[in-house]
Amino acid sequence: MQLRPKKIAKQDQSVDDQFDEIRNTVTVAMQQDPEVAAAGASYLLVTKLLERIGDRIVNLAEELVYNQTGEIIELNQSRIRPDGD
């Protein structure tokens, strides 16, 4: 099995984007109808946990690259600075 860490990081970015979209949608729904607040809070918790699972998978991919190559890489897109450092 070939490890594709950049593909994993790209998929995690997609998960992060979906989380942001869901969070915004649920927040608006909760503001418009307070009766959905309890269900909305649960939904937000579950989506945040799924987002964190994605982050942990990226961390595991980084560790696997290190174990296989000895190279330390940063795959978390939010930690990569635009100037490449």
PDB file with SEQRES, HELIX, SHEET and CRYST1 records, atoms N, CA, C and O in Angstrom:
SEQRES   1 A   85  MET GLN LEU ARG PRO LYS LYS ILE ALA LYS GLN ASP GLN          
SEQRES   2 A   85  SER VAL ASP ASP GLN PHE ASP GLU ILE ARG ASN THR VAL          
SEQRES   3 A   85  THR VAL ALA MET GLN GLN ASP PRO GLU VAL ALA ALA ALA          
SEQRES   4 A   85  GLY ALA SER TYR LEU LEU VAL THR LYS LEU LEU GLU ARG          
SEQRES   5 A   85  ILE GLY ASP ARG ILE VAL ASN LEU ALA GLU GLU LEU VAL          
SEQRES   6 A   85  TYR ASN GLN THR GLY GLU ILE ILE GLU LEU ASN GLN SER          
SEQRES   7 A   85  ARG ILE ARG PRO ASP GLY ASP                                  
HELIX    1 AA1 PRO A    5  GLN A   32  1                                  28    
HELIX    2 AA2 PRO A   34  VAL A   36  5                                   3    
HELIX    3 AA3 ALA A   37  THR A   69  1                                  33    
HELIX    4 AA4 GLN A   77  ARG A   79  5                                   3    
CRYST1    1.000    1.000    1.000  90.00  90.00  90.00 P 1           1          
ATOM      1  N   MET A   1       0.845  -1.186   0.000  1.00  0.00           N  
ATOM      2  CA  MET A   1       0.000   0.000   0.000  1.00  0.00           C  
ATOM      3  C   MET A   1       0.882   1.237   0.000  1.00  0.00           C  
ATOM      4  O   MET A   1       1.805   1.362   0.804  1.00  0.00           O  
ATOM      5  N   GLN A   2       0.578   2.150  -0.920  1.00  0.00           N  
ATOM      6  CA  GLN A   2       1.365   3.368  -1.022  1.00  0.00           C  
ATOM      7  C   GLN A   2       0.692   4.483  -0.228  1.00  0.00           C  
ATOM      8  O   GLN A   2      -0.508   4.726  -0.361  1.00  0.00           O  
ATOM      9  N   LEU A   3       1.485   5.149   0.595  1.00  0.00           N  
ATOM     10  CA  LEU A   3       0.986   6.258   1.394  1.00  0.00           C  
ATOM     11  C   LEU A   3       0.967   7.518   0.541  1.00  0.00           C  
ATOM     12  O   LEU A   3       1.970   7.859  -0.086  1.00  0.00           O  
ATOM     13  N   ARG A   4      -0.150   8.199   0.515  1.00  0.00           N  
ATOM     14  CA  ARG A   4      -0.289   9.440  -0.246  1.00  0.00           C  
ATOM     15  C   ARG A   4      -0.687  10.559   0.709  1.00  0.00           C  
ATOM     16  O   ARG A   4      -1.857  10.936   0.780  1.00  0.00           O  
ATOM     17  N   PRO A   5       0.288  11.089   1.444  1.00  0.00           N  
ATOM     18  CA  PRO A   5      -0.024  12.061   2.490  1.00  0.00           C  
ATOM     19  C   PRO A   5      -0.659  13.349   1.972  1.00  0.00           C  
ATOM     20  O   PRO A   5      -1.523  13.915   2.641  1.00  0.00           O  
ATOM     21  N   LYS A   6      -0.252  13.816   0.808  1.00  0.00           N  
ATOM     22  CA  LYS A   6      -0.841  15.059   0.297  1.00  0.00           C  
ATOM     23  C   LYS A   6      -2.305  14.858  -0.074  1.00  0.00           C  
ATOM     24  O   LYS A   6      -3.117  15.771   0.075  1.00  0.00           O  
ATOM     25  N   LYS A   7      -2.641  13.668  -0.557  1.00  0.00           N  
ATOM     26  CA  LYS A   7      -4.040  13.365  -0.870  1.00  0.00           C  
ATOM     27  C   LYS A   7      -4.864  13.340   0.416  1.00  0.00           C  
ATOM     28  O   LYS A   7      -5.992  13.831   0.453  1.00  0.00           O  
ATOM     29  N   ILE A   8      -4.287  12.764   1.462  1.00  0.00           N  
ATOM     30  CA  ILE A   8      -4.963  12.723   2.760  1.00  0.00           C  
ATOM     31  C   ILE A   8      -5.210  14.141   3.270  1.00  0.00           C  
ATOM     32  O   ILE A   8      -6.296  14.447   3.762  1.00  0.00           O  
ATOM     33  N   ALA A   9      -4.199  15.005   3.150  1.00  0.00           N  
ATOM     34  CA  ALA A   9      -4.334  16.389   3.612  1.00  0.00           C  
ATOM     35  C   ALA A   9      -5.394  17.129   2.803  1.00  0.00           C  
ATOM     36  O   ALA A   9      -6.156  17.924   3.354  1.00  0.00           O  
ATOM     37  N   LYS A  10      -5.445  16.872   1.500  1.00  0.00           N  
ATOM     38  CA  LYS A  10      -6.449  17.517   0.657  1.00  0.00           C  
ATOM     39  C   LYS A  10      -7.850  17.069   1.054  1.00  0.00           C  
ATOM     40  O   LYS A  10      -8.774  17.881   1.106  1.00  0.00           O  
ATOM     41  N   GLN A  11      -8.007  15.783   1.332  1.00  0.00           N  
ATOM     42  CA  GLN A  11      -9.313  15.285   1.766  1.00  0.00           C  
ATOM     43  C   GLN A  11      -9.703  15.883   3.113  1.00  0.00           C  
ATOM     44  O   GLN A  11     -10.875  16.173   3.350  1.00  0.00           O  
ATOM     45  N   ASP A  12      -8.723  16.066   3.991  1.00  0.00           N  
ATOM     46  CA  ASP A  12      -9.021  16.680   5.286  1.00  0.00           C  
ATOM     47  C   ASP A  12      -9.471  18.123   5.097  1.00  0.00           C  
ATOM     48  O   ASP A  12     -10.352  18.594   5.817  1.00  0.00           O  
ATOM     49  N   GLN A  13      -8.882  18.826   4.146  1.00  0.00           N  
ATOM     50  CA  GLN A  13      -9.306  20.201   3.888  1.00  0.00           C  
ATOM     51  C   GLN A  13     -10.758  20.214   3.433  1.00  0.00           C  
ATOM     52  O   GLN A  13     -11.514  21.117   3.793  1.00  0.00           O  
ATOM     53  N   SER A  14     -11.150  19.229   2.650  1.00  0.00           N  
ATOM     54  CA  SER A  14     -12.541  19.113   2.220  1.00  0.00           C  
ATOM     55  C   SER A  14     -13.455  18.873   3.421  1.00  0.00           C  
ATOM     56  O   SER A  14     -14.536  19.457   3.505  1.00  0.00           O  
ATOM     57  N   VAL A  15     -13.029  18.025   4.338  1.00  0.00           N  
ATOM     58  CA  VAL A  15     -13.799  17.768   5.559  1.00  0.00           C  
ATOM     59  C   VAL A  15     -13.927  19.058   6.373  1.00  0.00           C  
ATOM     60  O   VAL A  15     -15.000  19.365   6.891  1.00  0.00           O  
ATOM     61  N   ASP A  16     -12.842  19.802   6.481  1.00  0.00           N  
ATOM     62  CA  ASP A  16     -12.875  21.076   7.213  1.00  0.00           C  
ATOM     63  C   ASP A  16     -13.856  22.058   6.570  1.00  0.00           C  
ATOM     64  O   ASP A  16     -14.612  22.735   7.266  1.00  0.00           O  
ATOM     65  N   ASP A  17     -13.837  22.129   5.241  1.00  0.00           N  
ATOM     66  CA  ASP A  17     -14.746  23.027   4.528  1.00  0.00           C  
ATOM     67  C   ASP A  17     -16.201  22.611   4.748  1.00  0.00           C  
ATOM     68  O   ASP A  17     -17.070  23.459   4.953  1.00  0.00           O  
ATOM     69  N   GLN A  18     -16.458  21.319   4.705  1.00  0.00           N  
ATOM     70  CA  GLN A  18     -17.818  20.826   4.941  1.00  0.00           C  
ATOM     71  C   GLN A  18     -18.252  21.121   6.371  1.00  0.00           C  
ATOM     72  O   GLN A  18     -19.404  21.482   6.609  1.00  0.00           O  
ATOM     73  N   PHE A  19     -17.333  20.969   7.326  1.00  0.00           N  
ATOM     74  CA  PHE A  19     -17.664  21.290   8.717  1.00  0.00           C  
ATOM     75  C   PHE A  19     -18.072  22.750   8.835  1.00  0.00           C  
ATOM     76  O   PHE A  19     -19.073  23.063   9.479  1.00  0.00           O  
ATOM     77  N   ASP A  20     -17.299  23.655   8.216  1.00  0.00           N  
ATOM     78  CA  ASP A  20     -17.630  25.085   8.278  1.00  0.00           C  
ATOM     79  C   ASP A  20     -19.008  25.356   7.690  1.00  0.00           C  
ATOM     80  O   ASP A  20     -19.779  26.143   8.239  1.00  0.00           O  
ATOM     81  N   GLU A  21     -19.314  24.708   6.581  1.00  0.00           N  
ATOM     82  CA  GLU A  21     -20.612  24.894   5.941  1.00  0.00           C  
ATOM     83  C   GLU A  21     -21.747  24.389   6.833  1.00  0.00           C  
ATOM     84  O   GLU A  21     -22.763  25.062   7.000  1.00  0.00           O  
ATOM     85  N   ILE A  22     -21.563  23.206   7.400  1.00  0.00           N  
ATOM     86  CA  ILE A  22     -22.587  22.637   8.285  1.00  0.00           C  
ATOM     87  C   ILE A  22     -22.759  23.503   9.530  1.00  0.00           C  
ATOM     88  O   ILE A  22     -23.882  23.772   9.955  1.00  0.00           O  
ATOM     89  N   ARG A  23     -21.642  23.937  10.112  1.00  0.00           N  
ATOM     90  CA  ARG A  23     -21.715  24.785  11.315  1.00  0.00           C  
ATOM     91  C   ARG A  23     -22.519  26.051  11.027  1.00  0.00           C  
ATOM     92  O   ARG A  23     -23.374  26.441  11.822  1.00  0.00           O  
ATOM     93  N   ASN A  24     -22.244  26.686   9.899  1.00  0.00           N  
ATOM     94  CA  ASN A  24     -22.962  27.914   9.551  1.00  0.00           C  
ATOM     95  C   ASN A  24     -24.444  27.644   9.331  1.00  0.00           C  
ATOM     96  O   ASN A  24     -25.289  28.414   9.788  1.00  0.00           O  
ATOM     97  N   THR A  25     -24.764  26.567   8.641  1.00  0.00           N  
ATOM     98  CA  THR A  25     -26.164  26.221   8.362  1.00  0.00           C  
ATOM     99  C   THR A  25     -26.920  25.925   9.661  1.00  0.00           C  
ATOM    100  O   THR A  25     -28.033  26.409   9.863  1.00  0.00           O  
ATOM    101  N   VAL A  26     -26.313  25.136  10.527  1.00  0.00           N  
ATOM    102  CA  VAL A  26     -26.972  24.770  11.784  1.00  0.00           C  
ATOM    103  C   VAL A  26     -27.109  25.998  12.695  1.00  0.00           C  
ATOM    104  O   VAL A  26     -28.128  26.161  13.367  1.00  0.00           O  
ATOM    105  N   THR A  27     -26.112  26.835  12.717  1.00  0.00           N  
ATOM    106  CA  THR A  27     -26.173  28.042  13.551  1.00  0.00           C  
ATOM    107  C   THR A  27     -27.315  28.946  13.111  1.00  0.00           C  
ATOM    108  O   THR A  27     -28.062  29.460  13.944  1.00  0.00           O  
ATOM    109  N   VAL A  28     -27.449  29.139  11.813  1.00  0.00           N  
ATOM    110  CA  VAL A  28     -28.549  29.959  11.294  1.00  0.00           C  
ATOM    111  C   VAL A  28     -29.893  29.324  11.649  1.00  0.00           C  
ATOM    112  O   VAL A  28     -30.813  30.021  12.077  1.00  0.00           O  
ATOM    113  N   ALA A  29     -30.011  28.017  11.474  1.00  0.00           N  
ATOM    114  CA  ALA A  29     -31.267  27.324  11.802  1.00  0.00           C  
ATOM    115  C   ALA A  29     -31.605  27.480  13.279  1.00  0.00           C  
ATOM    116  O   ALA A  29     -32.766  27.675  13.637  1.00  0.00           O  
ATOM    117  N   MET A  30     -30.596  27.393  14.132  1.00  0.00           N  
ATOM    118  CA  MET A  30     -30.827  27.529  15.577  1.00  0.00           C  
ATOM    119  C   MET A  30     -31.248  28.952  15.931  1.00  0.00           C  
ATOM    120  O   MET A  30     -32.060  29.158  16.833  1.00  0.00           O  
ATOM    121  N   GLN A  31     -30.697  29.926  15.223  1.00  0.00           N  
ATOM    122  CA  GLN A  31     -31.081  31.316  15.485  1.00  0.00           C  
ATOM    123  C   GLN A  31     -32.509  31.601  15.030  1.00  0.00           C  
ATOM    124  O   GLN A  31     -33.235  32.364  15.666  1.00  0.00           O  
ATOM    125  N   GLN A  32     -32.897  30.981  13.926  1.00  0.00           N  
ATOM    126  CA  GLN A  32     -34.231  31.217  13.381  1.00  0.00           C  
ATOM    127  C   GLN A  32     -35.322  30.468  14.140  1.00  0.00           C  
ATOM    128  O   GLN A  32     -36.458  30.936  14.214  1.00  0.00           O  
ATOM    129  N   ASP A  33     -34.985  29.316  14.699  1.00  0.00           N  
ATOM    130  CA  ASP A  33     -35.979  28.509  15.408  1.00  0.00           C  
ATOM    131  C   ASP A  33     -35.339  27.920  16.660  1.00  0.00           C  
ATOM    132  O   ASP A  33     -34.695  26.872  16.590  1.00  0.00           O  
ATOM    133  N   PRO A  34     -35.507  28.578  17.799  1.00  0.00           N  
ATOM    134  CA  PRO A  34     -34.884  28.098  19.039  1.00  0.00           C  
ATOM    135  C   PRO A  34     -35.271  26.671  19.423  1.00  0.00           C  
ATOM    136  O   PRO A  34     -34.562  26.039  20.206  1.00  0.00           O  
ATOM    137  N   GLU A  35     -36.377  26.149  18.891  1.00  0.00           N  
ATOM    138  CA  GLU A  35     -36.785  24.791  19.225  1.00  0.00           C  
ATOM    139  C   GLU A  35     -35.851  23.738  18.637  1.00  0.00           C  
ATOM    140  O   GLU A  35     -35.869  22.589  19.078  1.00  0.00           O  
ATOM    141  N   VAL A  36     -35.043  24.107  17.659  1.00  0.00           N  
ATOM    142  CA  VAL A  36     -34.094  23.150  17.091  1.00  0.00           C  
ATOM    143  C   VAL A  36     -32.728  23.243  17.777  1.00  0.00           C  
ATOM    144  O   VAL A  36     -31.782  22.567  17.373  1.00  0.00           O  
ATOM    145  N   ALA A  37     -32.629  24.067  18.798  1.00  0.00           N  
ATOM    146  CA  ALA A  37     -31.335  24.299  19.451  1.00  0.00           C  
ATOM    147  C   ALA A  37     -30.741  23.024  20.058  1.00  0.00           C  
ATOM    148  O   ALA A  37     -29.545  22.774  19.911  1.00  0.00           O  
ATOM    149  N   ALA A  38     -31.549  22.228  20.726  1.00  0.00           N  
ATOM    150  CA  ALA A  38     -31.024  21.010  21.360  1.00  0.00           C  
ATOM    151  C   ALA A  38     -30.491  20.040  20.303  1.00  0.00           C  
ATOM    152  O   ALA A  38     -29.386  19.512  20.436  1.00  0.00           O  
ATOM    153  N   ALA A  39     -31.277  19.814  19.267  1.00  0.00           N  
ATOM    154  CA  ALA A  39     -30.825  18.923  18.199  1.00  0.00           C  
ATOM    155  C   ALA A  39     -29.643  19.538  17.459  1.00  0.00           C  
ATOM    156  O   ALA A  39     -28.704  18.833  17.090  1.00  0.00           O  
ATOM    157  N   GLY A  40     -29.687  20.836  17.245  1.00  0.00           N  
ATOM    158  CA  GLY A  40     -28.598  21.517  16.561  1.00  0.00           C  
ATOM    159  C   GLY A  40     -27.290  21.420  17.326  1.00  0.00           C  
ATOM    160  O   GLY A  40     -26.228  21.236  16.730  1.00  0.00           O  
ATOM    161  N   ALA A  41     -27.363  21.541  18.640  1.00  0.00           N  
ATOM    162  CA  ALA A  41     -26.157  21.433  19.464  1.00  0.00           C  
ATOM    163  C   ALA A  41     -25.550  20.040  19.347  1.00  0.00           C  
ATOM    164  O   ALA A  41     -24.332  19.887  19.252  1.00  0.00           O  
ATOM    165  N   SER A  42     -26.404  19.037  19.356  1.00  0.00           N  
ATOM    166  CA  SER A  42     -25.911  17.657  19.190  1.00  0.00           C  
ATOM    167  C   SER A  42     -25.286  17.466  17.818  1.00  0.00           C  
ATOM    168  O   SER A  42     -24.234  16.840  17.686  1.00  0.00           O  
ATOM    169  N   TYR A  43     -25.931  18.000  16.816  1.00  0.00           N  
ATOM    170  CA  TYR A  43     -25.428  17.895  15.455  1.00  0.00           C  
ATOM    171  C   TYR A  43     -24.060  18.575  15.336  1.00  0.00           C  
ATOM    172  O   TYR A  43     -23.150  18.038  14.705  1.00  0.00           O  
ATOM    173  N   LEU A  44     -23.921  19.755  15.945  1.00  0.00           N  
ATOM    174  CA  LEU A  44     -22.642  20.460  15.920  1.00  0.00           C  
ATOM    175  C   LEU A  44     -21.549  19.656  16.620  1.00  0.00           C  
ATOM    176  O   LEU A  44     -20.410  19.621  16.155  1.00  0.00           O  
ATOM    177  N   LEU A  45     -21.888  19.019  17.722  1.00  0.00           N  
ATOM    178  CA  LEU A  45     -20.918  18.207  18.443  1.00  0.00           C  
ATOM    179  C   LEU A  45     -20.428  17.045  17.581  1.00  0.00           C  
ATOM    180  O   LEU A  45     -19.228  16.784  17.498  1.00  0.00           O  
ATOM    181  N   VAL A  46     -21.357  16.360  16.949  1.00  0.00           N  
ATOM    182  CA  VAL A  46     -20.990  15.217  16.107  1.00  0.00           C  
ATOM    183  C   VAL A  46     -20.126  15.671  14.934  1.00  0.00           C  
ATOM    184  O   VAL A  46     -19.117  15.036  14.628  1.00  0.00           O  
ATOM    185  N   THR A  47     -20.510  16.761  14.276  1.00  0.00           N  
ATOM    186  CA  THR A  47     -19.721  17.217  13.133  1.00  0.00           C  
ATOM    187  C   THR A  47     -18.332  17.671  13.558  1.00  0.00           C  
ATOM    188  O   THR A  47     -17.367  17.470  12.821  1.00  0.00           O  
ATOM    189  N   LYS A  48     -18.215  18.276  14.732  1.00  0.00           N  
ATOM    190  CA  LYS A  48     -16.890  18.684  15.224  1.00  0.00           C  
ATOM    191  C   LYS A  48     -16.028  17.457  15.512  1.00  0.00           C  
ATOM    192  O   LYS A  48     -14.835  17.444  15.208  1.00  0.00           O  
ATOM    193  N   LEU A  49     -16.630  16.441  16.094  1.00  0.00           N  
ATOM    194  CA  LEU A  49     -15.875  15.215  16.369  1.00  0.00           C  
ATOM    195  C   LEU A  49     -15.386  14.568  15.068  1.00  0.00           C  
ATOM    196  O   LEU A  49     -14.258  14.080  15.000  1.00  0.00           O  
ATOM    197  N   LEU A  50     -16.236  14.567  14.043  1.00  0.00           N  
ATOM    198  CA  LEU A  50     -15.819  14.014  12.747  1.00  0.00           C  
ATOM    199  C   LEU A  50     -14.684  14.846  12.144  1.00  0.00           C  
ATOM    200  O   LEU A  50     -13.753  14.298  11.554  1.00  0.00           O  
ATOM    201  N   GLU A  51     -14.765  16.148  12.293  1.00  0.00           N  
ATOM    202  CA  GLU A  51     -13.696  17.024  11.796  1.00  0.00           C  
ATOM    203  C   GLU A  51     -12.388  16.730  12.504  1.00  0.00           C  
ATOM    204  O   GLU A  51     -11.327  16.714  11.880  1.00  0.00           O  
ATOM    205  N   ARG A  52     -12.459  16.497  13.798  1.00  0.00           N  
ATOM    206  CA  ARG A  52     -11.253  16.175  14.582  1.00  0.00           C  
ATOM    207  C   ARG A  52     -10.680  14.819  14.180  1.00  0.00           C  
ATOM    208  O   ARG A  52      -9.462  14.639  14.191  1.00  0.00           O  
ATOM    209  N   ILE A  53     -11.532  13.871  13.827  1.00  0.00           N  
ATOM    210  CA  ILE A  53     -11.040  12.579  13.345  1.00  0.00           C  
ATOM    211  C   ILE A  53     -10.199  12.796  12.087  1.00  0.00           C  
ATOM    212  O   ILE A  53      -9.141  12.188  11.925  1.00  0.00           O  
ATOM    213  N   GLY A  54     -10.677  13.664  11.205  1.00  0.00           N  
ATOM    214  CA  GLY A  54      -9.908  13.989  10.009  1.00  0.00           C  
ATOM    215  C   GLY A  54      -8.541  14.565  10.355  1.00  0.00           C  
ATOM    216  O   GLY A  54      -7.535  14.210   9.741  1.00  0.00           O  
ATOM    217  N   ASP A  55      -8.510  15.459  11.347  1.00  0.00           N  
ATOM    218  CA  ASP A  55      -7.234  16.042  11.782  1.00  0.00           C  
ATOM    219  C   ASP A  55      -6.292  14.967  12.323  1.00  0.00           C  
ATOM    220  O   ASP A  55      -5.090  14.992  12.056  1.00  0.00           O  
ATOM    221  N   ARG A  56      -6.837  14.044  13.068  1.00  0.00           N  
ATOM    222  CA  ARG A  56      -6.007  12.971  13.633  1.00  0.00           C  
ATOM    223  C   ARG A  56      -5.458  12.053  12.536  1.00  0.00           C  
ATOM    224  O   ARG A  56      -4.332  11.565  12.633  1.00  0.00           O  
ATOM    225  N   ILE A  57      -6.254  11.825  11.505  1.00  0.00           N  
ATOM    226  CA  ILE A  57      -5.776  11.012  10.389  1.00  0.00           C  
ATOM    227  C   ILE A  57      -4.599  11.697   9.702  1.00  0.00           C  
ATOM    228  O   ILE A  57      -3.639  11.036   9.304  1.00  0.00           O  
ATOM    229  N   VAL A  58      -4.669  13.011   9.564  1.00  0.00           N  
ATOM    230  CA  VAL A  58      -3.548  13.754   8.988  1.00  0.00           C  
ATOM    231  C   VAL A  58      -2.313  13.601   9.878  1.00  0.00           C  
ATOM    232  O   VAL A  58      -1.206  13.409   9.376  1.00  0.00           O  
ATOM    233  N   ASN A  59      -2.499  13.686  11.179  1.00  0.00           N  
ATOM    234  CA  ASN A  59      -1.377  13.508  12.107  1.00  0.00           C  
ATOM    235  C   ASN A  59      -0.759  12.114  11.952  1.00  0.00           C  
ATOM    236  O   ASN A  59       0.463  11.966  11.970  1.00  0.00           O  
ATOM    237  N   LEU A  60      -1.601  11.106  11.801  1.00  0.00           N  
ATOM    238  CA  LEU A  60      -1.097   9.744  11.598  1.00  0.00           C  
ATOM    239  C   LEU A  60      -0.324   9.637  10.292  1.00  0.00           C  
ATOM    240  O   LEU A  60       0.707   8.966  10.238  1.00  0.00           O  
ATOM    241  N   ALA A  61      -0.805  10.285   9.242  1.00  0.00           N  
ATOM    242  CA  ALA A  61      -0.088  10.267   7.959  1.00  0.00           C  
ATOM    243  C   ALA A  61       1.292  10.905   8.111  1.00  0.00           C  
ATOM    244  O   ALA A  61       2.273  10.409   7.558  1.00  0.00           O  
ATOM    245  N   GLU A  62       1.364  11.999   8.857  1.00  0.00           N  
ATOM    246  CA  GLU A  62       2.665  12.641   9.107  1.00  0.00           C  
ATOM    247  C   GLU A  62       3.609  11.689   9.845  1.00  0.00           C  
ATOM    248  O   GLU A  62       4.794  11.604   9.523  1.00  0.00           O  
ATOM    249  N   GLU A  63       3.075  10.981  10.831  1.00  0.00           N  
ATOM    250  CA  GLU A  63       3.893  10.026  11.575  1.00  0.00           C  
ATOM    251  C   GLU A  63       4.348   8.865  10.696  1.00  0.00           C  
ATOM    252  O   GLU A  63       5.484   8.403  10.809  1.00  0.00           O  
ATOM    253  N   LEU A  64       3.469   8.399   9.830  1.00  0.00           N  
ATOM    254  CA  LEU A  64       3.844   7.315   8.928  1.00  0.00           C  
ATOM    255  C   LEU A  64       4.959   7.738   7.967  1.00  0.00           C  
ATOM    256  O   LEU A  64       5.881   6.969   7.694  1.00  0.00           O  
ATOM    257  N   VAL A  65       4.863   8.971   7.459  1.00  0.00           N  
ATOM    258  CA  VAL A  65       5.922   9.471   6.575  1.00  0.00           C  
ATOM    259  C   VAL A  65       7.236   9.513   7.344  1.00  0.00           C  
ATOM    260  O   VAL A  65       8.278   9.109   6.828  1.00  0.00           O  
ATOM    261  N   TYR A  66       7.184  10.001   8.569  1.00  0.00           N  
ATOM    262  CA  TYR A  66       8.402  10.073   9.379  1.00  0.00           C  
ATOM    263  C   TYR A  66       8.970   8.670   9.627  1.00  0.00           C  
ATOM    264  O   TYR A  66      10.177   8.456   9.510  1.00  0.00           O  
ATOM    265  N   ASN A  67       8.107   7.729   9.964  1.00  0.00           N  
ATOM    266  CA  ASN A  67       8.571   6.364  10.238  1.00  0.00           C  
ATOM    267  C   ASN A  67       9.179   5.697   9.006  1.00  0.00           C  
ATOM    268  O   ASN A  67      10.110   4.900   9.120  1.00  0.00           O  
ATOM    269  N   GLN A  68       8.646   6.028   7.829  1.00  0.00           N  
ATOM    270  CA  GLN A  68       9.144   5.406   6.603  1.00  0.00           C  
ATOM    271  C   GLN A  68      10.371   6.107   6.025  1.00  0.00           C  
ATOM    272  O   GLN A  68      11.236   5.465   5.429  1.00  0.00           O  
ATOM    273  N   THR A  69      10.441   7.438   6.207  1.00  0.00           N  
ATOM    274  CA  THR A  69      11.496   8.195   5.521  1.00  0.00           C  
ATOM    275  C   THR A  69      12.425   8.960   6.454  1.00  0.00           C  
ATOM    276  O   THR A  69      13.534   9.329   6.068  1.00  0.00           O  
ATOM    277  N   GLY A  70      11.975   9.195   7.667  1.00  0.00           N  
ATOM    278  CA  GLY A  70      12.750  10.036   8.581  1.00  0.00           C  
ATOM    279  C   GLY A  70      12.531  11.522   8.332  1.00  0.00           C  
ATOM    280  O   GLY A  70      13.140  12.362   8.993  1.00  0.00           O  
ATOM    281  N   GLU A  71      11.669  11.843   7.387  1.00  0.00           N  
ATOM    282  CA  GLU A  71      11.385  13.233   7.038  1.00  0.00           C  
ATOM    283  C   GLU A  71      10.204  13.747   7.855  1.00  0.00           C  
ATOM    284  O   GLU A  71       9.176  13.080   7.969  1.00  0.00           O  
ATOM    285  N   ILE A  72      10.363  14.934   8.417  1.00  0.00           N  
ATOM    286  CA  ILE A  72       9.269  15.574   9.146  1.00  0.00           C  
ATOM    287  C   ILE A  72       8.540  16.485   8.164  1.00  0.00           C  
ATOM    288  O   ILE A  72       9.126  17.408   7.598  1.00  0.00           O  
ATOM    289  N   ILE A  73       7.253  16.210   7.974  1.00  0.00           N  
ATOM    290  CA  ILE A  73       6.451  17.027   7.070  1.00  0.00           C  
ATOM    291  C   ILE A  73       5.259  17.603   7.829  1.00  0.00           C  
ATOM    292  O   ILE A  73       4.821  17.050   8.838  1.00  0.00           O  
ATOM    293  N   GLU A  74       4.746  18.720   7.326  1.00  0.00           N  
ATOM    294  CA  GLU A  74       3.559  19.353   7.895  1.00  0.00           C  
ATOM    295  C   GLU A  74       2.467  19.275   6.844  1.00  0.00           C  
ATOM    296  O   GLU A  74       2.568  19.899   5.788  1.00  0.00           O  
ATOM    297  N   LEU A  75       1.428  18.511   7.130  1.00  0.00           N  
ATOM    298  CA  LEU A  75       0.331  18.338   6.192  1.00  0.00           C  
ATOM    299  C   LEU A  75      -0.885  19.175   6.549  1.00  0.00           C  
ATOM    300  O   LEU A  75      -1.755  19.384   5.704  1.00  0.00           O  
ATOM    301  N   ASN A  76      -0.962  19.654   7.776  1.00  0.00           N  
ATOM    302  CA  ASN A  76      -2.107  20.438   8.209  1.00  0.00           C  
ATOM    303  C   ASN A  76      -2.074  21.775   7.483  1.00  0.00           C  
ATOM    304  O   ASN A  76      -1.208  22.609   7.745  1.00  0.00           O  
ATOM    305  N   GLN A  77      -3.023  21.976   6.568  1.00  0.00           N  
ATOM    306  CA  GLN A  77      -3.036  23.158   5.713  1.00  0.00           C  
ATOM    307  C   GLN A  77      -3.095  24.456   6.515  1.00  0.00           C  
ATOM    308  O   GLN A  77      -2.551  25.468   6.075  1.00  0.00           O  
ATOM    309  N   SER A  78      -3.736  24.450   7.669  1.00  0.00           N  
ATOM    310  CA  SER A  78      -3.842  25.670   8.465  1.00  0.00           C  
ATOM    311  C   SER A  78      -2.516  26.037   9.126  1.00  0.00           C  
ATOM    312  O   SER A  78      -2.341  27.164   9.588  1.00  0.00           O  
ATOM    313  N   ARG A  79      -1.593  25.096   9.171  1.00  0.00           N  
ATOM    314  CA  ARG A  79      -0.275  25.366   9.774  1.00  0.00           C  
ATOM    315  C   ARG A  79       0.797  25.707   8.748  1.00  0.00           C  
ATOM    316  O   ARG A  79       1.901  26.115   9.109  1.00  0.00           O  
ATOM    317  N   ILE A  80       0.470  25.540   7.463  1.00  0.00           N  
ATOM    318  CA  ILE A  80       1.431  25.834   6.417  1.00  0.00           C  
ATOM    319  C   ILE A  80       1.308  27.302   6.054  1.00  0.00           C  
ATOM    320  O   ILE A  80       0.239  27.772   5.666  1.00  0.00           O  
ATOM    321  N   ARG A  81       2.411  28.017   6.184  1.00  0.00           N  
ATOM    322  CA  ARG A  81       2.391  29.446   5.878  1.00  0.00           C  
ATOM    323  C   ARG A  81       2.425  29.649   4.366  1.00  0.00           C  
ATOM    324  O   ARG A  81       3.007  28.836   3.647  1.00  0.00           O  
ATOM    325  N   PRO A  82       1.805  30.729   3.875  1.00  0.00           N  
ATOM    326  CA  PRO A  82       1.743  30.966   2.437  1.00  0.00           C  
ATOM    327  C   PRO A  82       3.111  31.081   1.761  1.00  0.00           C  
ATOM    328  O   PRO A  82       3.224  30.789   0.570  1.00  0.00           O  
ATOM    329  N   ASP A  83       4.145  31.495   2.484  1.00  0.00           N  
ATOM    330  CA  ASP A  83       5.467  31.642   1.881  1.00  0.00           C  
ATOM    331  C   ASP A  83       6.211  30.322   1.811  1.00  0.00           C  
ATOM    332  O   ASP A  83       7.374  30.287   1.408  1.00  0.00           O  
ATOM    333  N   GLY A  84       5.547  29.224   2.205  1.00  0.00           N  
ATOM    334  CA  GLY A  84       6.135  27.889   2.077  1.00  0.00           C  
ATOM    335  C   GLY A  84       6.889  27.409   3.278  1.00  0.00           C  
ATOM    336  O   GLY A  84       7.380  26.280   3.266  1.00  0.00           O  
ATOM    337  N   ASP A  85       7.011  28.205   4.321  1.00  0.00           N  
ATOM    338  CA  ASP A  85       7.730  27.798   5.542  1.00  0.00           C  
ATOM    339  C   ASP A  85       6.799  27.160   6.543  1.00  0.00           C  
ATOM    340  O   ASP A  85       7.233  26.759   7.623  1.00  0.00           O  
TER     341      ASP A  85                                                      
END                                                                             
